[in-house]
Amino acid sequence: MIDSHCHLDHEHLARNIHDVLSRCKKEGINKVLTISTKLSGFPKILDIVDKDEMIFGTFGIHPHETNNDQISKDEIISKIKSNNKIIGVGETGLDFYYNISDKDKQITSFKNHIDAALELNFPLIVHSRNAEDETYEILKNSDKNLKILMHCFTGSLTLALKLMELNSYFSASGIITFKNSTDLQNTFKQLPLDRLLIETDSPFLAPEPMRGKKNEPSFVRYTLKKLSELKNIEAPELDKITTDNFNKLFFNK
């Protein structure tokens, strides 16, 4: 198994990193991708990826942080080249639900991350909330060689089908285990297996039956189990598929 999106720099996980990784290995998880969200936090990401060979990282500025952290394409590229275990661009994108950051600044940042991902030929990890049309239009008008991963995908089936035309990948989080996620479950039922990944987004979004607890990468097994039920295939088979998809996207394997 692979947890394709977690935040090991959050205090709850960082202070217990050795126990967290031990539980991962016990569950058969062999890679975790810890995600950058702000400029000031990147040194901690660099420290964490060097703690174990199973940890990889990204560099990016979350849309909530774009009022404070504006960064150019070249600066993004420079940060990513600082460590060979940094394998993705993001988390970036648009979030018009909370409007914590100015919309124009979010859009500018998103486009800069896209340009960096294209130049590096790295996957772009996309966050999109209440911004389906704007997210799609920006991605549609980008170079067709852009590698897109829609993290913690909760969008509509309409958006998913349009993103499929852009060869996007879609990551399922613990949200698909929630009782009120019927529409999202139906969307994942219709997405092709060769475009699916799994994630925790830990320490957030703990899946059933762990809701109410701090999420951690080892809990990704519950998302795998639910997704295997939705896709009507055995969990070990889906584990291999999602692992192969991650390795193809991030390592060209």
N, C-alpha and C positions, 0 to 999 in steps of 0.2 A: 504494500500500500504506500501511497504518497499523499501527504497533506500539501496540496498545491498553494495554500494561502493561509498563513498564520502570522501572529505578531509576537514573536518571542521576546521582543524588547519591552513589552509591557511588564510592569513590576511583578505581577503575580507569577508570570512564567519565568522571567529573567532570574528572580531570586531562587527559583527551584529548578533551574535549567537541567541539572544532572538527573534529578528524579523524573522530570518531564521526558527527557530523552530515553531514560531507562524504560519507562512505560511504553514509549513508542516502539522501541526495539522488541519488547515483550509481545506487542500486538502484530509484529511483522512489518512495521513501517520502516522503509529504508531511506526515504528522503523527506525532508521538510523544507518548504520555501518560506523564509521569513521576510516580510514585506515592509519596505520603507514608506513612511507617510509624511515625513518632514525633514527639512535640512538639518536641524539641530540633532535629530535622532540618528543620523546615518553613522556616525562613529560607533555607536552602540551596535548597529547592525553589523559593521565590519568586525567588531569584537566577537559577536555571537557566531558568525559563520566560521570563525577559526576555532571554535570550541569542539567541533566534531565533524568528521568527514561527511556525515549525513545531512548537514545543514547547508543550504544555499540561500542566497539573498537577492534582493532587488534594490534599485534606487528609484525613488519617485517622490512627488509631492501630491498628497491627497487634496482633492478639491477644497476641503474645509480649511486647508492651510495656505491657500493661494493669496490671501490678503497680505500675509507676512512673508511668504517664500515665493518670490518670482525668480525663475532661473531659466537661462537660455539653453538652447539645444547643445551648444558646445560645452557648457558647464555640466549638463546631464551626462554627456559622453565622457567627460573627464572623470566624474565621480565613479561611473560604472567601470572604467578601465583601471581603477585603483586596486581592484582585487578580482582574481580570476574566478572566484566563487559567486560573484554578482552576475546573475544570468538573465535578468529581466528588467524592463522599464516600467515603473509604476510603483505604487498604485496611483493612477491618474484618472481623469474623467470629469464628469459633471454631476453635481448634486444640487438640485433646485428645490429640494424638500425643506431643508432647514435654512438655506440661503445664508449660511454662516459667512461665506465669502462672496465678493462681487462677481456677478455672472461673467462679465467681460474678462476679468482676471482668470476665472476658471477656464474659459475658452482659450485664452492665450496660452496658459500653462499646458492645457491638453494638447494643443497643436505643437508646442515645443517638444513635448514628450513623444508625440507621434514622429516628428522629424528625427529625433534622436534614435528612436527604435528602428526606423527605416535605415538610417546610416549604419547602425550597428548590426542590423539584421537580427535583432532580438525581439522576443515577444513583448507586446504591450498589454499590461494588466489594467483592465478598464473597470472603473466604478461608475455606475449610472443609476441615479435615483430621481424620479420625477423629471426626467430630461430625455425621454426616449427619442423624440424627433430630432432634437439638437445633437444628441450623441450619434445617431445614425447618419445624419447629414454630414457631420464632420468625418466620420469613418468612411462613408461612401465616397467622399471627395478626396480621400487620401490615396496614395499609391497602392495599386492592387497587390503589391508584394508585402504589405503590412501584415504581420502576424498578430492576430487579435485574440485575447482571452478575456471573455466577459466573466469577471469574478463575481462569486455569490449571485449568480443570475436570478433575478426576480421579475424580469420584464414580461411583457405580454407575448403571447404566441405570435402575434403579428410582427413584433420586433424581432423575435427569434428567427422567424422565417426569412425576414429581410437580411438579417445578419448572416444567415446561412449562405446567402449569395456572395458574401464577402469572405467565405471560408473561416468564419469565426469558430473558436472553441468556447464551450460553456461549462462553467464550474458550478457544481451543485454543493450547497452548504447544508447545515443542519436544518435550515428553514423547510426543506422538503419533508422533514419528519413531523412538522407541526400539523395539528389537526385542522387548522384553518387555511391550509395551503393547497387546497384542492386544485385551484386553477394552475398553480405552479407545477404541481405534480402532473397534471394533464399535459402541460407544455413539455416537461422532460420525457414523458412517454413518447412524444413525437420527434424528439431530437435524435439524430443518428448516433450510434454507439461510438463511431470513430471521431466524434467531436466532443466527448464528455470527459471532464475531470471531476475530482472530488476535493473538498476543502473543509476546514473548520472555521476559518476567520477568527480563531481563538485569540484572546480570551472571551470573545463575544459569541452569541448565537449558539449556545450549547444545545445539542439535539435531544430529542426524546430518546431515552428516558432520563437524561441528565439535566434537563431544564431546571434552572434555578441555581446551578453550579457554575463555577468559572470553567469555561471551555478550555480544552487543551488538545494538542494534535492527536493523541491516542484515541480521542472520541470520534475520529473520522470514520471508524468502523461502523458506527451507527448510520451515518449518511450512506456509506457503501451498501449496507444491508437494505435500507429503504429504497435506494435507487435500483438495486437488483430486483426487488419486488416489483417496482414500477415497470422495469424493462423485461420482467419475466425471464430472467436468466439467473444462474447460480452466482452467489457472491464471489467465489474464487475466480470464476470466468470474468466477471466484471472488474475485479481487482486487476487482473492481467491487462484488460483492455484499457482501463484508465491509467495504469502505470505506463503502458506502451505509448498512450497518447501524450502523456507528460514528457516522456523521453524524446518522442518525435518532435514535439513543439520546442522544448528548451535545449535539447542536445543533438537534434537532427539525426536521432538514431532510428 
